[in-house]
Amino acid sequence: MILIGVLAVIFVAFLVVVNLLDNKSLNGIKAKKVGNGQHGTARWATKTEIKRTFIPLPFEPELWRQGKNLPTVQGTVVGCRGSGRRTT
């Protein structure tokens, strides 16, 4: 009987802590009028922003597979420029 009482007290304490710490509801979000930043703020990056953000690397997979001329930076390929058989 004592064990059940202790477990009940622990359970109630747990519920109180959860309700106090995890009060994440959508009721506190203020409604905004349309046009107040929710839509229509996307734009294309400028050439300056692209140069500042991305690093151009020569695309040489054959040399990379041989362990030669490996890039010193890591990342994701986001684009490719090429003319004929040469791709950069």
PyMOL commands that set and color helices and strands:
alter all, ss='L'
color gray80, all
select helices_A, chain A and resi 2-21+26-28+47-53+61-65
alter helices_A, ss='H'
color red, helices_A
select strands_A, chain A and resi 82-83+86-87
alter strands_A, ss='S'
color yellow, strands_A
deselect
rebuild
show_as cartoon
